[in-house]
Amino acid sequence: MRDLQRRIHRLCDAGRLDAECVDSFLEVRLGDHTRTQRVRFGVTDGIAWFESTVLSTARVGDWGDDWHSLARAAWIRNDIGGLVGFGFDDRDRLVGRVEVPLATLDDPEIVASVRELAAECDRFERAVVGGDEE
């Protein structure tokens, strides 16, 4: 984990990631920098993962019994394919996630993973609630 953290901070310092690096997460600036997306990262069993919240537990709860429509929307987005997968985590948040084998992870792949994850999660969030979550 420390190696991945150092690599990500180095990419931020070099200006290759348009983000503020804070320990084990990034505040990624999007578009005209009026929107941001928090990206968490870590390593589990040799897999580097990047994750961002689309909707918090409370916002998912606001959907009540209709949360199934969120699950269906995530399933449809996953069916389209791409780098980012969507689902619910163990805290009942709707999240996007990218997983890459750590052994082959290079700097361009880190940059692409973070950028794509942040953009896709922001796009999904705007489609569901119309803007950045408070």
N, C-alpha and C positions, 0 to 999 in steps of 0.2 A: 504493500500500500504506500509506503513512504517513497518508493521509487516513482510510482505513478504520480503521486502528489508533487514531487520535485519536478517531474517532466511537465506537468500541467502548469505549474507556477512559472517555469522557464518559458513556456509558450506564451503565457500572459505577459511576462516581462518583455518578451521580444515583439509584442504587438501582433502575434499571429492569432490570438483569440481575443475578440472584442468583448472582454469580460473582466470583472473584478474577481480575483482569486482570494478565497477565504477558507483556509484549512482544507476541509474535504467537500467543499461545494464552490460553485461559480455563480456569479450574478451576470448572466449573459445579456448584453444589450442587443436589441433587435431593431431593424428598420431604421427609423430616424432617431433612435435612442429614447423614445418616449415609453417604450415597453421593455420589460425585462422578463427573463425566465430563469429561475433558480435550477441549476443542474447539480445534483449530488453525484459522487463517484466513489468507487471502491474496488476492491479485489476480493473474490470469493472462489476458492478452489481453482486458481489459475485462470479465472475469467475476470477481465476488467469489465465493470458495468458502469453505465451512466444512466441516471434516472431523473425525471422531472415530473412535478405534479401538474396535472391538467385541472383537476378539481379536488379541493380538500375534502376531508371526511364530512365536515358540516355541509358543504355545498352538495355533495352526493346525497346526504341525508335530506336535503331540501327537496329532492326529487321524490321522496316518499316511495310509495309502491311503484312508481314509474321509473325507478332506477334501472329497470330492465331495458328501457330505451337507451340509456347510456351504455349498457353492456352491449347492446346490439350495434350501436354506433361504433364502439371500439372494435367489435368483431368485423364489421364492414371495412373499417380502416385497415385492420390487419389482413383482411382478404385481398386488399389491393396490392399488398406486398410493400417492400421497401426496408429501410434500415431500422426503423422504429417500430416496436411492438407496443400495443396499448392493453391495459388491463387494470384490475384492482389489486392493491397491495394488501398486506396484513393489517393495515390501519384503515381499510376501506376507502382509500383515496384512489381516484382515477389517475393513473400514471402512464407515462411513456418510458420505454426502457430500450437501451442498446447494450448488447453484450458482445465482447470480442475476446478471443484468446490472448492472454497477456503475453505469451511467448512470441507472438508475431505482430503485436501492436506497435506501429511506428507513429511518429509525430503527425504526419498528414492524416492518418486514420483517427487520431485523437481529435484533431481539429474538425474533421468532417463529422465525426460522431457527435461532438458537442454542438456544432452549428445546426446539424440536421435535427437533432433531438429538440433543441430549444425552439427552432422554427416550427416543427410539427406540433409540439405541445402547445405553443402559442396559437397556432392556427386552429387546433381542435378546441382550445379554451374559448377563442373568439366565436367559433361556430356554435358552441353550446350556451355561453353566457353573454356573448357580445362584447367582451373586453377583458382586461386584466382583472383577476380576482383580487379582492381587497385583502 
